[in-house]
Amino acid sequence: MKRGSGMNGSAISRRAALQRSALLGGALAGVTSGAMGLLLPGSAMGATQEAAARLDLDDPTVRTRVLAKIRGSIADENVYTFCRLHLYLYLNDGNLLPMLTMQNLNAARWKPLPNGHYAGTVYEVGVYTKFDTDEVVDTWRNPVTGEERKIWQFFGGPLSVEIGPEGIVTGPEATLKPKEMRIDILGDTVITPNHSAFSFPNPFKEDKWPKEAGGPTFFWDSHYFYAANLADVMNPDLKRAHSATQFQNMVSFHPWLGMGKTPGRTYGKGLGAKLRSLDDLPVAARIVLEQRAPEIFELDKWTKPRIDFLEYMQQRAPG
């Protein structure tokens, strides 16, 4: 799970499935005549409104390919998404309290499937820095208790996801189960939103983990969208569209915060983009990630699943 967030990219970690069809070039069997219009060169498309009208989102083949191009790739390749996740405390009263920022990098290995869907294997890391800076921090002062708490960095994955006409479907190991909202075309921008809500029994019990345990149930709400240029989405020569992403989430306090029974949650606001390559990664963020989470740059060596709460219980003592 992505704390305060992930996947991002969330996600993440915890994302779902991206599967495939045939909208632009490639295997066109079953594509409607409306989708065939997507194969015309841009100069033949006319105005944006006319081009958007050719994007038949009622066609499951078209819809699958649009979602896959914007969120991942329709080719067999690795795709990175970077977000700065700004975290705030919400104590069920008053304004949000700025807390920390997470430099979040999500890596996904995409490939087309025989059924026309797209599959991804997703890895995700997050390194905490001072709020809205690239300065790494090792501790955080809890404003409620005044206690200095040792930072717990985030690692998640690998997770299996698939994209089909109904959007992302996550594997059984993932907690997030996103639900798609309607795809919107605003001028020359295509927006693909989804939302997810889940809860599960809190494995941290008050008698053993008095500072880490909150309520009996752990809650997570996450709202995402990706936005891409319409021309990129409709370009048959592009296997993935460059896209920006934004998400918000409301999450029960993670055990490392030491909030105990304090009412409230963390609110996260993630801002980022799918990268054309790792060269797009901001220099300062790359330095931070290479120092604290080098595993995300060596996916071939990342074979063991990283399970956040389980690792915390194994590596940290109560208090």
Secondary structure as a PSIPRED ss2 file (coil, helix, strand):
# PSIPRED VFORMAT (PSIPRED V4.0)

   1 M C   1.000  0.000  0.000
   2 K C   1.000  0.000  0.000
   3 R C   1.000  0.000  0.000
   4 G C   1.000  0.000  0.000
   5 S C   1.000  0.000  0.000
   6 G C   1.000  0.000  0.000
   7 M C   1.000  0.000  0.000
   8 N C   1.000  0.000  0.000
   9 G C   1.000  0.000  0.000
  10 S C   1.000  0.000  0.000
  11 A C   1.000  0.000  0.000
  12 I C   1.000  0.000  0.000
  13 S C   1.000  0.000  0.000
  14 R C   1.000  0.000  0.000
  15 R C   1.000  0.000  0.000
  16 A C   1.000  0.000  0.000
  17 A E   0.000  0.000  1.000
  18 L C   1.000  0.000  0.000
  19 Q C   1.000  0.000  0.000
  20 R C   1.000  0.000  0.000
  21 S C   1.000  0.000  0.000
  22 A C   1.000  0.000  0.000
  23 L C   1.000  0.000  0.000
  24 L C   1.000  0.000  0.000
  25 G C   1.000  0.000  0.000
  26 G C   1.000  0.000  0.000
  27 A C   1.000  0.000  0.000
  28 L C   1.000  0.000  0.000
  29 A C   1.000  0.000  0.000
  30 G C   1.000  0.000  0.000
  31 V C   1.000  0.000  0.000
  32 T C   1.000  0.000  0.000
  33 S H   0.000  1.000  0.000
  34 G H   0.000  1.000  0.000
  35 A H   0.000  1.000  0.000
  36 M H   0.000  1.000  0.000
  37 G H   0.000  1.000  0.000
  38 L H   0.000  1.000  0.000
  39 L H   0.000  1.000  0.000
  40 L C   1.000  0.000  0.000
  41 P C   1.000  0.000  0.000
  42 G H   0.000  1.000  0.000
  43 S H   0.000  1.000  0.000
  44 A H   0.000  1.000  0.000
  45 M C   1.000  0.000  0.000
  46 G C   1.000  0.000  0.000
  47 A C   1.000  0.000  0.000
  48 T H   0.000  1.000  0.000
  49 Q H   0.000  1.000  0.000
  50 E H   0.000  1.000  0.000
  51 A H   0.000  1.000  0.000
  52 A H   0.000  1.000  0.000
  53 A H   0.000  1.000  0.000
  54 R H   0.000  1.000  0.000
  55 L C   1.000  0.000  0.000
  56 D C   1.000  0.000  0.000
  57 L C   1.000  0.000  0.000
  58 D C   1.000  0.000  0.000
  59 D C   1.000  0.000  0.000
  60 P H   0.000  1.000  0.000
  61 T H   0.000  1.000  0.000
  62 V H   0.000  1.000  0.000
  63 R H   0.000  1.000  0.000
  64 T H   0.000  1.000  0.000
  65 R H   0.000  1.000  0.000
  66 V H   0.000  1.000  0.000
  67 L H   0.000  1.000  0.000
  68 A H   0.000  1.000  0.000
  69 K H   0.000  1.000  0.000
  70 I H   0.000  1.000  0.000
  71 R H   0.000  1.000  0.000
  72 G C   1.000  0.000  0.000
  73 S C   1.000  0.000  0.000
  74 I C   1.000  0.000  0.000
  75 A C   1.000  0.000  0.000
  76 D C   1.000  0.000  0.000
  77 E E   0.000  0.000  1.000
  78 N E   0.000  0.000  1.000
  79 V E   0.000  0.000  1.000
  80 Y E   0.000  0.000  1.000
  81 T E   0.000  0.000  1.000
  82 F E   0.000  0.000  1.000
  83 C E   0.000  0.000  1.000
  84 R E   0.000  0.000  1.000
  85 L E   0.000  0.000  1.000
  86 H E   0.000  0.000  1.000
  87 L E   0.000  0.000  1.000
  88 Y E   0.000  0.000  1.000
  89 L E   0.000  0.000  1.000
  90 Y E   0.000  0.000  1.000
  91 L C   1.000  0.000  0.000
  92 N C   1.000  0.000  0.000
  93 D C   1.000  0.000  0.000
  94 G C   1.000  0.000  0.000
  95 N C   1.000  0.000  0.000
  96 L C   1.000  0.000  0.000
  97 L E   0.000  0.000  1.000
  98 P E   0.000  0.000  1.000
  99 M E   0.000  0.000  1.000
 100 L E   0.000  0.000  1.000
 101 T E   0.000  0.000  1.000
 102 M E   0.000  0.000  1.000
 103 Q E   0.000  0.000  1.000
 104 N E   0.000  0.000  1.000
 105 L E   0.000  0.000  1.000
 106 N E   0.000  0.000  1.000
 107 A E   0.000  0.000  1.000
 108 A E   0.000  0.000  1.000
 109 R E   0.000  0.000  1.000
 110 W E   0.000  0.000  1.000
 111 K E   0.000  0.000  1.000
 112 P E   0.000  0.000  1.000
 113 L C   1.000  0.000  0.000
 114 P C   1.000  0.000  0.000
 115 N C   1.000  0.000  0.000
 116 G C   1.000  0.000  0.000
 117 H C   1.000  0.000  0.000
 118 Y E   0.000  0.000  1.000
 119 A E   0.000  0.000  1.000
 120 G E   0.000  0.000  1.000
 121 T E   0.000  0.000  1.000
 122 V E   0.000  0.000  1.000
 123 Y E   0.000  0.000  1.000
 124 E E   0.000  0.000  1.000
 125 V E   0.000  0.000  1.000
 126 G E   0.000  0.000  1.000
 127 V E   0.000  0.000  1.000
 128 Y E   0.000  0.000  1.000
 129 T E   0.000  0.000  1.000
 130 K C   1.000  0.000  0.000
 131 F C   1.000  0.000  0.000
 132 D C   1.000  0.000  0.000
 133 T C   1.000  0.000  0.000
 134 D C   1.000  0.000  0.000
 135 E C   1.000  0.000  0.000
 136 V E   0.000  0.000  1.000
 137 V C   1.000  0.000  0.000
 138 D C   1.000  0.000  0.000
 139 T E   0.000  0.000  1.000
 140 W E   0.000  0.000  1.000
 141 R E   0.000  0.000  1.000
 142 N C   1.000  0.000  0.000
 143 P C   1.000  0.000  0.000
 144 V C   1.000  0.000  0.000
 145 T C   1.000  0.000  0.000
 146 G C   1.000  0.000  0.000
 147 E C   1.000  0.000  0.000
 148 E E   0.000  0.000  1.000
 149 R E   0.000  0.000  1.000
 150 K E   0.000  0.000  1.000
 151 I C   1.000  0.000  0.000
 152 W C   1.000  0.000  0.000
 153 Q C   1.000  0.000  0.000
 154 F E   0.000  0.000  1.000
 155 F E   0.000  0.000  1.000
 156 G E   0.000  0.000  1.000
 157 G E   0.000  0.000  1.000
 158 P E   0.000  0.000  1.000
 159 L E   0.000  0.000  1.000
 160 S E   0.000  0.000  1.000
 161 V E   0.000  0.000  1.000
 162 E E   0.000  0.000  1.000
 163 I E   0.000  0.000  1.000
 164 G E   0.000  0.000  1.000
 165 P C   1.000  0.000  0.000
 166 E C   1.000  0.000  0.000
 167 G E   0.000  0.000  1.000
 168 I E   0.000  0.000  1.000
 169 V E   0.000  0.000  1.000
 170 T E   0.000  0.000  1.000
 171 G C   1.000  0.000  0.000
 172 P C   1.000  0.000  0.000
 173 E C   1.000  0.000  0.000
 174 A C   1.000  0.000  0.000
 175 T C   1.000  0.000  0.000
 176 L C   1.000  0.000  0.000
 177 K C   1.000  0.000  0.000
 178 P C   1.000  0.000  0.000
 179 K E   0.000  0.000  1.000
 180 E E   0.000  0.000  1.000
 181 M C   1.000  0.000  0.000
 182 R C   1.000  0.000  0.000
 183 I C   1.000  0.000  0.000
 184 D E   0.000  0.000  1.000
 185 I E   0.000  0.000  1.000
 186 L E   0.000  0.000  1.000
 187 G C   1.000  0.000  0.000
 188 D C   1.000  0.000  0.000
 189 T E   0.000  0.000  1.000
 190 V E   0.000  0.000  1.000
 191 I E   0.000  0.000  1.000
 192 T E   0.000  0.000  1.000
 193 P E   0.000  0.000  1.000
 194 N E   0.000  0.000  1.000
 195 H E   0.000  0.000  1.000
 196 S E   0.000  0.000  1.000
 197 A E   0.000  0.000  1.000
 198 F E   0.000  0.000  1.000
 199 S E   0.000  0.000  1.000
 200 F E   0.000  0.000  1.000
 201 P E   0.000  0.000  1.000
 202 N C   1.000  0.000  0.000
 203 P C   1.000  0.000  0.000
 204 F C   1.000  0.000  0.000
 205 K C   1.000  0.000  0.000
 206 E C   1.000  0.000  0.000
 207 D C   1.000  0.000  0.000
 208 K C   1.000  0.000  0.000
 209 W C   1.000  0.000  0.000
 210 P C   1.000  0.000  0.000
 211 K C   1.000  0.000  0.000
 212 E C   1.000  0.000  0.000
 213 A C   1.000  0.000  0.000
 214 G C   1.000  0.000  0.000
 215 G C   1.000  0.000  0.000
 216 P C   1.000  0.000  0.000
 217 T E   0.000  0.000  1.000
 218 F E   0.000  0.000  1.000
 219 F E   0.000  0.000  1.000
 220 W E   0.000  0.000  1.000
 221 D E   0.000  0.000  1.000
 222 S E   0.000  0.000  1.000
 223 H E   0.000  0.000  1.000
 224 Y E   0.000  0.000  1.000
 225 F E   0.000  0.000  1.000
 226 Y E   0.000  0.000  1.000
 227 A E   0.000  0.000  1.000
 228 A E   0.000  0.000  1.000
 229 N E   0.000  0.000  1.000
 230 L H   0.000  1.000  0.000
 231 A H   0.000  1.000  0.000
 232 D H   0.000  1.000  0.000
 233 V H   0.000  1.000  0.000
 234 M H   0.000  1.000  0.000
 235 N C   1.000  0.000  0.000
 236 P C   1.000  0.000  0.000
 237 D C   1.000  0.000  0.000
 238 L C   1.000  0.000  0.000
 239 K C   1.000  0.000  0.000
 240 R C   1.000  0.000  0.000
 241 A C   1.000  0.000  0.000
 242 H C   1.000  0.000  0.000
 243 S E   0.000  0.000  1.000
 244 A E   0.000  0.000  1.000
 245 T E   0.000  0.000  1.000
 246 Q E   0.000  0.000  1.000
 247 F E   0.000  0.000  1.000
 248 Q E   0.000  0.000  1.000
 249 N E   0.000  0.000  1.000
 250 M E   0.000  0.000  1.000
 251 V E   0.000  0.000  1.000
 252 S C   1.000  0.000  0.000
 253 F C   1.000  0.000  0.000
 254 H C   1.000  0.000  0.000
 255 P H   0.000  1.000  0.000
 256 W H   0.000  1.000  0.000
 257 L H   0.000  1.000  0.000
 258 G C   1.000  0.000  0.000
 259 M C   1.000  0.000  0.000
 260 G C   1.000  0.000  0.000
 261 K C   1.000  0.000  0.000
 262 T C   1.000  0.000  0.000
 263 P C   1.000  0.000  0.000
 264 G C   1.000  0.000  0.000
 265 R E   0.000  0.000  1.000
 266 T E   0.000  0.000  1.000
 267 Y E   0.000  0.000  1.000
 268 G E   0.000  0.000  1.000
 269 K E   0.000  0.000  1.000
 270 G E   0.000  0.000  1.000
 271 L E   0.000  0.000  1.000
 272 G E   0.000  0.000  1.000
 273 A E   0.000  0.000  1.000
 274 K E   0.000  0.000  1.000
 275 L C   1.000  0.000  0.000
 276 R C   1.000  0.000  0.000
 277 S C   1.000  0.000  0.000
 278 L H   0.000  1.000  0.000
 279 D H   0.000  1.000  0.000
 280 D H   0.000  1.000  0.000
 281 L C   1.000  0.000  0.000
 282 P C   1.000  0.000  0.000
 283 V H   0.000  1.000  0.000
 284 A H   0.000  1.000  0.000
 285 A H   0.000  1.000  0.000
 286 R H   0.000  1.000  0.000
 287 I H   0.000  1.000  0.000
 288 V H   0.000  1.000  0.000
 289 L H   0.000  1.000  0.000
 290 E H   0.000  1.000  0.000
 291 Q H   0.000  1.000  0.000
 292 R H   0.000  1.000  0.000
 293 A C   1.000  0.000  0.000
 294 P H   0.000  1.000  0.000
 295 E H   0.000  1.000  0.000
 296 I H   0.000  1.000  0.000
 297 F H   0.000  1.000  0.000
 298 E C   1.000  0.000  0.000
 299 L H   0.000  1.000  0.000
 300 D H   0.000  1.000  0.000
 301 K H   0.000  1.000  0.000
 302 W C   1.000  0.000  0.000
 303 T C   1.000  0.000  0.000
 304 K C   1.000  0.000  0.000
 305 P C   1.000  0.000  0.000
 306 R E   0.000  0.000  1.000
 307 I C   1.000  0.000  0.000
 308 D H   0.000  1.000  0.000
 309 F H   0.000  1.000  0.000
 310 L H   0.000  1.000  0.000
 311 E H   0.000  1.000  0.000
 312 Y H   0.000  1.000  0.000
 313 M H   0.000  1.000  0.000
 314 Q H   0.000  1.000  0.000
 315 Q H   0.000  1.000  0.000
 316 R C   1.000  0.000  0.000
 317 A C   1.000  0.000  0.000
 318 P C   1.000  0.000  0.000
 319 G C   1.000  0.000  0.000
